Amino acid sequence: MRFQKIPDWQPGYLNACPRHVDIRVTCLSCGIEKDFDRDALPWQLHHAIIEDIEQRLKCECGEKRAKLLFGHLMPD
């Protein structure tokens, strides 16, 4: 499966993103990309602005430079 990003689209708030849209998080420092589980967030952040969530995400490399990507998983 590969991730197909929706170009130039960001919902603004996490709760505005439909459940059928897949979310990936990518580290801008090292390039690691992983699935994002919105249900694993604390309940206070379920209605947060996307930029606020990105500032809190920490990568395995130790950096806090993350970007949320919105799209769909496509078969190869």
Backbone torsions as a table, in degrees:
resi	resn	phi	psi	omega
1	MET	NA	139.2	176.3
2	ARG	-122.6	153.8	-177.8
3	PHE	-92.3	125.1	177.2
4	GLN	-106.1	107.7	-176.9
5	LYS	-73.9	142.3	171.8
6	ILE	-81.3	116.0	-175.4
7	PRO	-69.4	137.5	173.9
8	ASP	53.4	40.8	177.8
9	TRP	-133.7	130.0	173.8
10	GLN	-146.6	128.3	-173.5
11	PRO	-70.9	-14.1	-178.0
12	GLY	91.4	-63.4	178.3
13	TYR	-112.8	146.1	-178.4
14	LEU	-63.1	-38.1	-177.9
15	ASN	-70.8	-12.3	177.6
16	ALA	-86.1	-9.6	-179.9
17	CYS	-83.3	121.4	179.6
18	PRO	-60.8	150.9	-178.1
19	ARG	-65.9	-25.1	-178.7
20	HIS	-79.5	-6.5	177.2
21	VAL	-87.7	127.3	177.9
22	ASP	-83.0	144.4	-179.7
23	ILE	-119.8	131.5	174.5
24	ARG	-120.2	150.8	175.3
25	VAL	-117.7	134.6	179.4
26	THR	-124.0	141.1	177.8
27	CYS	-87.4	126.8	-179.3
28	LEU	-77.0	-14.3	179.3
29	SER	-86.4	-52.4	-174.2
30	CYS	-108.5	-14.9	176.1
31	GLY	89.2	2.5	177.8
32	ILE	-63.3	137.8	178.7
33	GLU	-125.2	131.8	-178.7
34	LYS	-138.6	161.5	173.6
35	ASP	-69.7	148.9	179.6
36	PHE	-112.6	125.5	178.8
37	ASP	-102.1	103.5	-177.7
38	ARG	-65.8	-23.7	179.1
39	ASP	-75.2	-15.4	179.3
40	ALA	-82.8	-9.0	178.9
41	LEU	-73.2	150.9	172.0
42	PRO	-61.4	149.6	-175.2
43	TRP	-60.1	-24.8	179.8
44	GLN	-66.4	-23.6	-177.0
45	LEU	-97.2	1.8	-178.5
46	HIS	-66.7	-22.1	178.0
47	HIS	-115.2	25.0	-176.0
48	ALA	-83.2	158.8	173.4
49	ILE	-72.3	141.9	-176.8
50	ILE	-55.2	-42.3	-179.4
51	GLU	-61.6	-34.9	177.6
52	ASP	-66.1	-38.6	178.5
53	ILE	-68.5	-42.9	-179.3
54	GLU	-60.0	-36.0	179.8
55	GLN	-67.3	-24.4	-177.2
56	ARG	-90.7	-17.3	-176.2
57	LEU	-75.9	132.1	-179.7
58	LYS	-118.0	132.1	-178.1
59	CYS	-84.2	167.2	175.2
60	GLU	-63.1	-26.8	-179.7
61	CYS	-77.7	-7.5	176.8
62	GLY	99.9	-10.3	-178.5
63	GLU	-84.7	152.4	174.3
64	LYS	-111.2	58.4	178.8
65	ARG	-125.7	79.0	-175.7
66	ALA	-113.2	156.3	177.2
67	LYS	-136.3	128.7	176.4
68	LEU	-86.8	133.0	178.9
69	LEU	-114.5	138.1	-178.0
70	PHE	-115.3	135.9	-178.2
71	GLY	177.4	-148.2	-176.7
72	HIS	-140.0	148.2	173.2
73	LEU	-83.6	126.0	-176.8
74	MET	-115.0	142.8	175.2
75	PRO	-67.7	148.3	-179.8
76	ASP	-69.0	NA	NA
